[in-house]
Amino acid sequence: VILQNLSTDGFQMARTPGLRAETPLRIRLPKLELLPAVVRWVDKEHAGCAFVRPLSAYVLDHIARLAINPWT
């Protein structure tokens, strides 16, 4: 999926058919282990998900750097 609005608490993504609020999922971010999350809301085009355990600010910064320069 393509993530949007990534924060320490969660993320927004494009809606997937059949996805419903309270659905548990796991997502792999670059160079990290699978992270458990829960779908909190779904609208016509997007879904909002919350991480079970919030990311640290350090990890979020690392992900942002990878998005800018994936070769680091």
N, C-alpha and C positions, 0 to 999 in steps of 0.2 A: 504494500500500500504506500501511498504518498502521504507523509505526515505533514500537518500544518499546525501552526501555533503550539509548538512543543514548549513545555515548561517543566519545572521540577515536579509539578503535581499531575501532569497528564498531557494529552495531545488531542488534536482534532484530525480526522481522516475522512477520506471519501467514503460515503456509505456503501456498504456491501449488501447485496440482496440477502434477506433473511436475518440480518443483524438486528438485535433487539436490546433495549435497555436491560441492564443487569447481567448481560452475557459476559462470562469470564473469557479472557483471551490472554495470549502471550505474544509478545512482540520482540524481535531481535533488532537492536540498533547497532550500527557499525562498531565492531570490535568490543561488543559487550555480550554478556550472556542473555538468555531469554528473560524478559521482564514481565511479570504478571500484571495485568490491568483488568479493569471492569468497564464495560460500556455504561455510561451514565445517561446519555440522551442520544436520540436519533431523529433527524429531520429528513426532509425530502432528498437532500444531497450529501449530508455530512453526518458524522457520528462523533461524539465527544467521549473520551475515555480517561479514566483516572488510574494512575499507577497504584498498585496495592501498597507499595512503599515508595514515597517520593524520592526522586533522584536528588543527589547532592548538587549543589551549585557547581562544584568542580566537574562532575560528570556532564552536566548540561553544557558547560563551557567547552569541554573536550568534544562533545558531539557537534557543537556549532563550528569549532575549528575544522573538524573533519568534513563538514558540509562545504566549507569554503575551499579547503585544500585536502582532498581525500588521500593524498600521497604522504601525509605526515604520520 
